[in-house]
């Protein structure tokens, strides 16, 4: 039975700042909705949309996640990450026969991945 991932959420101390970070790098559309929640529209084409929120209680918050975002030019996106205030944690690494990835942290230290598929 298929159970695909259909949404992601990031918990944040400052949803506006972190939303602007992802919007600037990936051109995701961000729509604020009531309750200090923001929806990410990642552009479709089979991709997954998500949200970012400030939980109603103080940290620690349960869990953290690493999502990999498909890009066409790993070097260009690593540069965008740094320019937007993120930090590259792992430079370009090859996954033989599949592609390359790089890991970065956003302004709150959340680990995310960039993925460039071998074409």
Secondary structure, 3 states (H helix, E strand, C coil): CCCCCCEEEEECCCHHHHHHHHHHHHCCEEEEECCCEEEEECCCCCCCEEEEECCCCCCCCCCCCCCEEECCCHHHHHHHHHHCCCEEEEEEEEECCCEEEEEEECCCCCEEEEEEECC
